[in-house]
Amino acid sequence: MTAEIAAPKPKLILASASPRRLALLEQAGLSIDALLPSDIDETPARGESPRGLAIRLASEKAAAAMKIRQAHPDLKDSYIIAGDTVVAVGRRILPKPETTEEADECLQLLSGRQHRVFTAVSLITPKDQERKRLVEARLRFKRLSAMEVEAYLAAGEWRGKAGGYAIQGLAGVFLVKLIGSYTAVVGLPLYETMSLLAGEGYPVLTPWFARA
């Protein structure tokens, strides 16, 4: 522990503009030195599975951030974390709705049914090596009334969210059962993320001692 405390803290990059992922890392006691979101095409390939899509997009986001990192000497030897979340009913991948109609369709599909959330994490080490994890959670929503759907759509919380909902927000009242990682459903599985970082030499516990 003494060695970990004395060692200088390497920099950590989050390859995302998601306030949810940033908040989760901060919850774990980590501070982010740079946000490097990427504008990649998130359209599923023909026949691509939900789990395959999550893994591919997390890797592409991490790779895009790595290219940006190479152009910034101050970010040399940093770690990069990227994540992607995919919501699926069976093999059907639900979108990140851009319109009320799309969000309504998502809610109708989720109402009273079990669905799955796949969240992939990609870690790029200072030596440009990639480590990945995929986490699957199973959820079931209550059967939604027309009034509940209308109210949720009016609240606007669905915008930009995989599957058209945010479990940490108003949609939490729809949740009947969750099997798996709650933080993965929010956007970044903390157990797997911290394990990846620790396994590659990042001092994940150092910030905890500073709070003493």
C-alpha positions as CSV (number, residue, x, y, z in Angstrom):
1,M,0.0,0.0,0.0
2,T,2.9,2.4,0.8
3,A,4.3,2.0,-2.7
4,E,1.0,2.7,-4.2
5,I,0.5,5.9,-2.2
6,A,4.0,7.2,-3.0
7,A,3.9,6.5,-6.8
8,P,2.9,9.4,-9.0
9,K,-0.7,9.1,-10.3
10,P,-0.8,8.4,-14.1
11,K,-3.4,10.3,-16.1
12,L,-6.8,8.9,-16.9
13,I,-8.8,9.7,-20.0
14,L,-12.5,9.0,-20.4
15,A,-13.4,8.5,-24.1
16,S,-16.9,9.8,-23.6
17,A,-19.0,12.9,-23.0
18,S,-21.5,11.0,-21.0
19,P,-22.1,12.7,-17.6
20,R,-23.3,9.3,-16.3
21,R,-20.0,7.6,-16.9
22,L,-18.1,10.5,-15.5
23,A,-20.2,10.5,-12.4
24,L,-19.7,6.7,-11.9
25,L,-15.9,7.0,-12.1
26,E,-16.0,9.9,-9.7
27,Q,-18.2,7.8,-7.4
28,A,-15.4,5.2,-7.4
29,G,-13.0,7.9,-6.3
30,L,-11.2,8.4,-9.6
31,S,-10.5,11.8,-11.2
32,I,-10.5,12.2,-14.9
33,D,-7.7,14.3,-16.5
34,A,-9.3,14.6,-20.0
35,L,-12.5,13.9,-21.8
36,L,-12.0,12.7,-25.4
37,P,-15.4,11.8,-26.8
38,S,-15.5,10.6,-30.4
39,D,-18.1,11.0,-33.1
40,I,-18.4,7.4,-34.5
41,D,-21.1,5.8,-36.4
42,E,-23.1,3.7,-34.0
43,T,-25.3,2.0,-36.6
44,P,-25.4,-1.8,-36.0
45,A,-23.9,-3.8,-38.8
46,R,-26.3,-6.2,-40.6
47,G,-26.8,-9.2,-38.5
48,E,-24.7,-7.8,-35.6
49,S,-25.7,-9.1,-32.2
50,P,-26.4,-6.7,-29.3
51,R,-23.3,-8.0,-27.4
52,G,-21.1,-7.7,-30.5
53,L,-22.3,-4.2,-31.1
54,A,-21.5,-3.1,-27.6
55,I,-18.0,-4.6,-27.7
56,R,-17.2,-3.1,-31.2
57,L,-18.4,0.4,-30.3
58,A,-16.5,0.5,-27.0
59,S,-13.3,-0.6,-28.8
60,E,-13.9,2.0,-31.6
61,K,-14.4,4.8,-29.1
62,A,-11.2,3.8,-27.2
63,A,-9.2,3.6,-30.5
64,A,-10.4,7.1,-31.5
65,A,-9.4,8.5,-28.2
66,M,-6.0,6.8,-28.5
67,K,-5.4,8.6,-31.8
68,I,-6.2,12.0,-30.2
69,R,-3.9,11.1,-27.3
70,Q,-1.0,10.6,-29.6
71,A,-1.3,14.2,-30.7
72,H,-1.1,15.5,-27.1
73,P,2.3,15.1,-25.4
74,D,0.7,16.1,-22.0
75,L,-1.5,13.0,-22.2
76,K,1.4,10.6,-22.9
77,D,1.4,7.4,-20.8
78,S,-2.2,7.9,-19.8
79,Y,-4.9,5.2,-19.5
80,I,-8.1,5.4,-21.6
81,I,-11.5,4.1,-20.6
82,A,-14.3,3.8,-23.1
83,G,-17.7,2.2,-22.7
84,D,-20.9,1.5,-24.7
85,T,-24.3,0.3,-23.7
86,V,-26.8,-1.6,-25.8
87,V,-30.4,-2.4,-24.8
88,A,-32.0,-5.3,-26.5
89,V,-35.3,-7.2,-26.5
90,G,-34.4,-10.6,-27.8
91,R,-32.0,-9.9,-30.7
92,R,-33.6,-6.6,-31.5
93,I,-31.4,-3.7,-30.7
94,L,-33.2,-0.7,-29.4
95,P,-32.0,2.7,-30.6
96,K,-31.1,5.9,-28.7
97,P,-34.3,7.7,-29.7
98,E,-34.1,11.1,-31.4
99,T,-37.9,11.6,-31.6
100,T,-40.8,11.1,-29.4
101,E,-42.2,8.4,-31.7
102,E,-39.0,6.4,-31.5
103,A,-39.0,6.7,-27.7
104,D,-42.6,5.6,-27.5
105,E,-41.8,2.5,-29.6
106,C,-39.0,1.6,-27.2
107,L,-41.3,2.0,-24.2
108,Q,-44.0,-0.2,-25.8
109,L,-41.4,-2.9,-26.4
110,L,-40.1,-2.7,-22.9
111,S,-43.5,-2.6,-21.2
112,G,-44.2,-5.8,-19.2
113,R,-41.2,-7.6,-20.7
114,Q,-37.8,-8.8,-19.9
115,H,-34.9,-7.1,-21.7
116,R,-31.2,-7.2,-21.6
117,V,-28.6,-4.5,-21.3
118,F,-25.1,-5.2,-22.6
119,T,-22.3,-2.8,-21.5
120,A,-18.8,-3.2,-22.8
121,V,-15.7,-1.5,-21.3
122,S,-12.5,-1.0,-23.3
123,L,-9.2,0.0,-21.5
124,I,-6.2,1.2,-23.5
125,T,-3.0,1.0,-21.5
126,P,-0.1,3.5,-21.7
127,K,1.6,0.8,-24.0
128,D,-1.4,0.9,-26.3
129,Q,-2.7,-2.5,-25.4
130,E,-6.4,-3.1,-25.1
131,R,-8.3,-4.9,-22.4
132,K,-12.0,-5.5,-22.7
133,R,-15.0,-6.7,-20.6
134,L,-18.6,-7.3,-21.4
135,V,-21.3,-7.2,-18.8
136,E,-24.9,-8.4,-19.3
137,A,-27.8,-7.5,-17.1
138,R,-31.4,-8.7,-17.3
139,L,-34.2,-6.4,-16.4
140,R,-38.0,-6.5,-16.4
141,F,-40.3,-3.5,-16.5
142,K,-43.8,-3.3,-15.2
143,R,-46.6,-3.1,-17.7
144,L,-46.8,0.6,-18.4
145,S,-50.0,2.4,-18.6
146,A,-50.8,4.9,-21.4
147,M,-50.5,7.7,-18.8
148,E,-47.1,6.5,-17.6
149,V,-45.8,6.4,-21.1
150,E,-47.2,9.8,-21.9
151,A,-45.7,11.3,-18.7
152,Y,-42.3,9.8,-19.3
153,L,-42.2,11.0,-22.9
154,A,-43.2,14.5,-21.7
155,A,-40.4,14.5,-19.1
156,G,-37.8,14.2,-22.0
157,E,-35.5,11.9,-20.0
158,W,-35.4,9.5,-22.9
159,R,-33.3,11.7,-25.2
160,G,-30.0,10.1,-26.1
161,K,-30.5,7.1,-23.8
162,A,-30.0,3.6,-25.1
163,G,-33.4,2.0,-25.2
164,G,-35.1,5.3,-24.5
165,Y,-34.7,5.3,-20.7
166,A,-32.4,6.1,-17.8
167,I,-32.6,3.6,-15.0
168,Q,-31.1,6.1,-12.5
169,G,-33.8,8.6,-13.2
170,L,-37.6,8.5,-13.4
171,A,-37.6,5.1,-15.2
172,G,-36.4,3.5,-12.0
173,V,-40.0,3.4,-10.8
174,F,-40.8,1.0,-13.8
175,L,-38.2,-1.5,-12.7
176,V,-39.6,-4.8,-11.3
177,K,-36.4,-6.9,-11.4
178,L,-32.8,-6.5,-12.2
179,I,-30.3,-9.4,-12.4
180,G,-26.7,-8.2,-12.8
181,S,-24.8,-5.0,-12.4
182,Y,-26.8,-1.8,-11.7
183,T,-23.8,0.4,-12.6
184,A,-23.5,-1.4,-16.0
185,V,-27.1,-0.4,-16.7
186,V,-26.4,3.2,-15.8
187,G,-23.5,3.1,-18.3
188,L,-20.2,1.7,-16.8
189,P,-19.8,-1.4,-14.7
190,L,-17.6,-0.2,-11.8
191,Y,-16.4,-3.6,-10.6
192,E,-15.1,-4.6,-14.1
193,T,-13.7,-1.2,-14.8
194,M,-11.8,-1.0,-11.5
195,S,-10.5,-4.5,-12.0
196,L,-9.3,-3.7,-15.5
197,L,-7.5,-0.6,-14.3
198,A,-5.9,-2.3,-11.2
199,G,-4.8,-5.3,-13.3
200,E,-2.9,-3.0,-15.6
201,G,-1.2,-1.1,-12.8
202,Y,-3.4,1.9,-12.3
203,P,-3.5,2.9,-8.6
204,V,-7.2,2.8,-8.1
205,L,-7.0,3.0,-4.3
206,T,-4.7,6.0,-4.0
207,P,-7.5,8.6,-4.1
208,W,-9.2,6.7,-1.2
209,F,-6.3,7.4,1.1
210,A,-6.4,11.1,0.3
211,R,-9.9,11.2,1.8
212,A,-8.7,10.0,5.2
